[in-house]
Every structure is written in structure tokens, then in C-alpha cells.
Amino acid sequence: MRKLIQPGMIAAAALALALSSAIATAQTAYRYRDANGHWVFTDRAPESATPSDTFALAHERSTLHVSVDRNDEAGSTQLVAVNDCLCVVTFQVSVVQCDLADIPAGTNYRATLEPGTRQTLARAAGAGAAKSALRYLWGAALGSPDAVHQPARPYRVPFGIGSTYMISQAYPSRITHTTDESQYAVDIALPDGTPIYAAREGTVINARHDSFRGAVDAVMLDQANVVAILHDDGTIALYAHLHWDSIRVRIGAHVVRGQYIADSGNTGFTSGPHLHFAVIRNAGGADVSIPIQFAGMADTAVIPMTQMPLTAY
């Protein structure tokens, strides 16, 4: 996962930002039944809305907090990397502008932090003045840079056993999978609300559930509901565009292969309901996706291909 971030402002980066910890905010949402009797969720009040049709939608503070913070205290100015994620994280920081001689513009810093740790990347002694100009960009890659993809068997197809659905995008097709992080991702055309099962065991390091909107619009880049699962080899599986309020696992929970974790949806930057599934690893400063194989009949390996029917066994 790579992010370019200025202090106090996050630049949009599709699924990467869905992995970022949420800021505690809340908004009013509305629900009503349409002419066909189906529930509709929206952030715009319909003319028929009554107080009972409204509900609060809050971003919960997550233990997945990864940041580079400026601290002005004890007579110094510091840049501090914070890794509250449950996995190793590699940080990269570039100083764009700075009035402080000890942190010159153009300087780059890099550090790999263990889970639950902090590290001072730069310090300007004798400063500590918040008015001093300091602008920087930072990126973070989740997972150990030493991770080697070693699944014990092909990945379980992440929907119900006996079901078949079409793969709408897979490598080498790169219609929307234009970044290194999404290059080998697999999009599966699942109807909204289809149960999703863990393709491999691991530990949940992020679970966002509060978004209920989806559209092909840049403002939706950070609005996908996501489950991220850390595997024992240091790689991470991403399950994205999940249905609003359907996630059944919590950060820190251990999940087994085939465990029911959420429902598919249509949230975030998306043109229709589907599951975006990818396995990523830290390639030494940026996360990249990894080619995967699904388990076919008798655990035979199946290479995902665009427009291929995929069956879960």
C-alpha cells in the first residue's frame, strides 16, 4: 500500500486508503423502500423521509493507525513514524519544504517498524516552533519486506461452495487495475449481498464496514468497505467493495480458511457489485500484488482469467 500524504491531508489512492484508519466522524444517512419494496440507503434525504428513517453512520476508530506525525515539544521539532498496525510497516518520507537546518528540504527518510512501535525519523534540535514551515510527503507499505509468498495450497475461491460466478477482470487485463498494488487483483462479478469466505487463514488487520455508497467517481476512492487479512508468510489478502455493515470479523481476530467474513457489495470506486480480491506484499517500500491461483476440483490449481467462470469447491 502506498500513500502520498501531506500533514493533515490524505491524497486519494483507491484501496490503499481504505486500509487507513478511520477518523472519528459521523454523518446522517437515510433508508427507505423503493417502489419495488427494496431498501435504499442514501446520504440525501428523500421527500418521504421521517425521523424514524434516519440513522447515524460513524467511522469507528480502528487499531489500524499508520502515520508520520510532526511533534513540536521539548525544544525540538520531530517527524515520528507511528505503526499501530498488527503487521510490520515500511515508511518512506520526503521533505518538500522546511525552514529547519537539521531537516533540509529534499531529504528522504526510510524506516521499517515492528507492530505497535514508534520511531523518530528526524529531529531539529532547538526548534520546537510550530510556526516553522515543514511540508513532507510520506508513504507506507504494509507487511514485512522479507515476506515470501508461500501458500500451502491454492487459495479457496471466496464465495459459497458449489457456486459459479464470472471473473470480470484478471491479469493481464488492466482496465482499472493500473497500479502495482492491483496488477494481479481479481474482480469477481458477485451480486450484492453474496456471502464472502476467507480464501486463506490469517489475522485480521483491518475491517471497514461503514460505507454504503459506490460510483465511478474520484470522491469514492477511499469509500470501499474492506477486510485485510495478514497471512503467516507476511503477505496480506484484501477483500474490497464489501456490503455496508456486513463484516463479521474484528481486527485482531484469527480466521480460518473458509470462514464467513462479510458480504459482497458495491462500495467505493466501482461501476457495479463485485468482489475485488488481491494478495499483496511489501516490495521494499511499496506494496505490490502477487499472482495467485485458486483451488479447483480436488485442489487443482486454477489460474484466474478475465471472463472465466469460477466455481468454488
C-alpha positions in Angstrom: 0.0 0.0 0.0 1.4 3.4 -0.9 0.1 6.8 0.2 1.3 10.3 -0.5 0.3 12.4 2.4 0.7 16.0 3.4 0.2 16.9 7.1 -3.5 16.8 7.8 -4.4 15.8 4.3 -4.6 12.4 2.7 -4.3 12.0 -1.1 -6.7 9.6 -2.6 -5.3 6.2 -3.6 -8.2 3.7 -4.2 -8.0 0.7 -2.0 -4.8 1.8 -0.3 -6.7 4.5 1.6 -9.4 2.1 2.5 -6.8 0.4 4.7 -6.1 3.7 6.5 -7.5 4.0 10.0 -10.8 6.0 10.0 -11.2 9.4 11.6 -14.0 9.6 14.1 -16.7 11.4 12.2 -20.4 10.8 11.8 -23.0 11.7 9.2 -26.7 11.4 8.9 -27.9 8.7 6.5 -31.4 7.7 5.3 -33.1 4.5 4.4 -36.4 3.9 2.7 -38.1 1.3 0.5 -38.4 2.0 -3.2 -41.4 1.2 -5.4 -40.3 -2.4 -5.6 -40.0 -2.8 -1.9 -36.2 -2.8 -1.8 -34.3 -1.0 0.9 -32.4 2.1 -0.4 -29.5 3.7 1.7 -28.5 7.2 0.8 -26.9 10.3 2.3 -29.6 12.6 0.8 -33.0 12.9 2.5 -35.9 11.7 0.3 -39.1 13.7 0.4 -40.8 10.9 2.3 -38.1 10.6 5.0 -39.3 10.7 8.6 -37.2 10.8 11.7 -37.5 7.1 12.0 -35.9 6.7 8.6 -32.6 8.3 9.7 -29.6 6.8 11.4 -26.1 7.8 12.3 -23.2 6.5 10.3 -20.0 6.8 12.2 -16.4 5.9 11.3 -15.1 3.9 14.2 -11.5 4.5 15.4 -9.5 1.5 14.4 -6.4 -0.1 15.8 -5.0 0.2 12.3 -3.3 3.6 12.6 -0.3 4.2 10.5 1.0 7.8 10.2 4.0 10.1 10.1 3.4 13.0 12.6 5.1 16.3 13.3 5.8 16.8 17.0 6.8 20.2 18.4 7.8 19.7 22.0 10.8 19.7 24.4 12.6 22.3 22.4 12.7 20.3 19.2 10.7 19.5 16.1 10.4 15.9 15.2 9.0 13.6 12.5 7.7 10.5 14.1 6.6 7.3 12.3 3.7 5.6 14.1 2.8 1.9 13.5 -0.2 0.8 15.4 -1.0 -1.8 12.7 -0.8 -5.5 13.6 1.9 -6.0 11.0 5.3 -4.7 10.1 5.2 -1.4 8.1 7.9 0.3 6.0 7.7 4.1 5.9 9.2 6.5 3.4 9.2 10.2 3.9 10.3 13.0 1.6 10.8 16.6 3.0 9.3 19.1 0.5 9.9 22.3 2.3 11.5 23.1 5.7 12.9 26.2 7.5 14.8 24.0 9.9 18.5 23.4 9.1 18.5 19.9 10.7 15.7 18.7 8.4 16.7 20.1 5.0 14.3 20.1 2.0 15.0 17.2 -0.3 15.9 14.8 2.5 14.4 11.3 2.3 13.9 9.0 5.3 13.0 5.3 5.4 12.3 3.0 8.3 10.7 -0.4 8.9 8.8 -0.6 12.2 7.5 -3.6 14.1 3.8 -3.7 15.1 2.9 -1.3 17.8 6.0 0.8 17.7 7.1 4.4 17.0 10.4 5.8 15.7 11.7 9.3 15.4 12.8 9.8 11.8 14.1 13.3 12.0 14.8 15.8 14.7 15.7 19.5 14.6 17.2 20.4 18.0 16.5 23.7 19.5 13.5 24.3 17.2 10.1 23.3 18.6 8.3 26.2 17.0 5.1 25.1 15.3 5.2 28.1 13.0 8.3 26.8 11.3 7.5 25.6 7.8 7.7 21.9 7.3 5.9 20.1 4.5 6.5 16.4 3.7 5.1 13.5 1.8 5.0 10.0 3.2 4.2 6.5 2.0 3.7 3.3 3.9 4.0 -0.4 2.8 2.2 -3.0 4.9 3.9 -6.2 5.7 7.4 -7.3 6.2 9.8 -6.5 3.3 11.2 -10.0 3.9 7.8 -11.6 3.1 7.9 -14.5 0.6 4.6 -15.7 -0.8 4.3 -19.4 0.2 0.7 -20.6 0.4 0.4 -24.2 1.4 -2.2 -24.8 -1.2 -4.2 -22.8 -3.9 -6.5 -20.1 -2.5 -10.1 -21.1 -1.7 -12.5 -19.4 -4.0 -14.0 -16.7 -1.7 -17.7 -17.5 -2.2 -20.1 -20.4 -1.5 -19.1 -24.0 -2.3 -20.8 -25.2 -5.4 -21.5 -21.6 -6.7 -20.1 -20.3 -10.0 -19.6 -16.7 -10.9 -17.8 -14.9 -13.7 -14.3 -13.2 -13.3 -14.8 -9.7 -14.7 -11.1 -8.7 -14.6 -7.9 -10.5 -14.0 -4.3 -10.2 -15.2 -3.2 -9.4 -17.9 -6.3 -7.2 -18.3 -5.7 -3.8 -16.6 -8.7 -1.8 -17.3 -8.9 -0.5 -13.7 -6.0 -2.5 -12.2 -3.4 0.1 -13.3 -1.2 0.1 -10.2 1.4 -2.3 -9.0 -0.8 -3.0 -6.0 -3.7 -4.0 -8.2 -1.9 -5.6 -11.2 -2.7 -9.2 -10.2 -6.0 -8.5 -8.4 -9.1 -10.5 -9.4 -12.5 -8.9 -9.8 -15.4 -11.4 -9.4 -18.9 -10.3 -10.6 -20.8 -11.2 -7.4 -24.3 -10.0 -6.8 -24.7 -7.5 -3.9 -25.0 -9.4 -0.6 -23.2 -12.6 -1.7 -21.5 -14.3 1.4 -17.7 -14.0 1.2 -15.4 -16.6 2.8 -11.7 -16.3 3.7 -9.5 -17.7 0.9 -6.7 -18.4 3.4 -6.3 -18.4 7.2 -4.7 -15.4 8.9 -5.1 -12.5 11.2 -7.5 -9.6 10.5 -5.5 -6.3 10.4 -8.3 -4.1 9.1 -12.1 -4.2 8.8 -14.0 -1.2 7.5 -17.8 -1.5 7.3 -19.4 2.0 7.4 -19.6 3.0 3.7 -22.8 2.4 1.8 -22.1 4.3 -1.5 -20.4 3.3 -4.7 -19.8 5.1 -8.0 -17.2 5.7 -10.7 -16.2 9.0 -9.2 -12.9 10.1 -7.7 -14.5 11.1 -4.5 -15.3 7.4 -3.9 -11.7 6.3 -4.0 -11.5 5.9 -0.2 -15.0 4.7 0.4 -14.7 0.9 -0.1 -15.5 -1.4 2.7 -12.5 -3.7 3.2 -11.3 -6.7 5.1 -7.5 -7.2 5.2 -6.0 -10.5 6.4 -2.3 -11.0 7.3 -1.0 -14.5 6.3 1.7 -16.3 8.2 4.2 -15.7 5.3 3.8 -11.9 5.7 1.6 -11.4 2.7 -1.8 -9.7 3.0 -5.2 -10.5 1.4 -7.6 -7.7 0.5 -11.3 -8.3 0.1 -12.9 -5.0 -1.1 -16.1 -3.2 -2.1 -17.9 -5.2 0.6 -21.6 -4.6 1.6 -22.5 -2.0 4.1 -22.4 -3.2 7.7 -21.9 -6.9 6.7 -18.4 -7.5 8.1 -18.4 -10.4 10.6 -14.8 -10.2 11.8 -12.8 -7.8 14.0 -9.3 -6.5 13.9 -7.0 -8.9 15.7 -9.2 -12.0 15.1 -7.8 -15.2 13.7 -9.8 -16.5 10.8 -9.6 -20.0 9.2 -9.8 -20.9 5.5 -13.5 -20.9 4.5 -14.7 -18.7 7.4 -17.6 -16.4 6.6 -16.2 -12.9 6.9 -18.5 -10.5 5.1 -20.9 -10.0 2.1 -20.0 -8.7 -1.3 -21.2 -5.2 -2.2 -20.9 -2.1 -4.3 -19.0 0.4 -2.2 -16.2 2.8 -3.1 -14.9 3.4 -6.7 -16.9 0.8 -8.6 -19.3 0.6 -11.5 -21.3 -2.3 -10.1 -21.4 -5.0 -7.4 -18.3 -7.2 -7.3 -15.6 -8.5 -5.1 -12.0 -7.2 -5.5 -9.6 -9.8 -4.2 -5.9 -9.3 -4.1 -2.8 -10.6 -2.3 -0.1 -8.0 -1.7 3.4 -8.0 -0.2 5.9 -5.3 0.8 8.4 -5.0 -2.0 10.7 -2.8 0.0 8.8 0.4 0.3 5.7 -0.1 -1.7 3.1 -2.9 -1.7 2.7 -4.9 -4.9 0.2 -7.5 -5.8 1.1 -11.2 -6.3 -0.1 -13.7 -8.9 -2.4 -16.2 -7.2 -4.1 -19.5 -8.1 -7.5 -20.7 -6.9 -8.3 -24.2 -5.8 -10.3 -26.1 -8.4 -11.7 -29.6 -8.2 -9.5 -31.8 -5.9 -7.4 -28.8 -5.1 -6.0 -28.5 -8.6 -4.6 -25.0 -9.3 -6.7 -22.7 -11.4 -5.2 -19.5 -12.9 -7.8 -16.7 -12.9 -8.6 -15.2 -16.3 -11.0 -12.5 -17.4 -14.4 -13.8 -18.5 -13.7 -17.2 -17.0 -16.5 -18.9 -14.9 -15.1 -19.6 -11.5 -16.5 -22.4 -9.3 -15.9 -22.8 -5.6 -15.0 -26.4 -4.5 
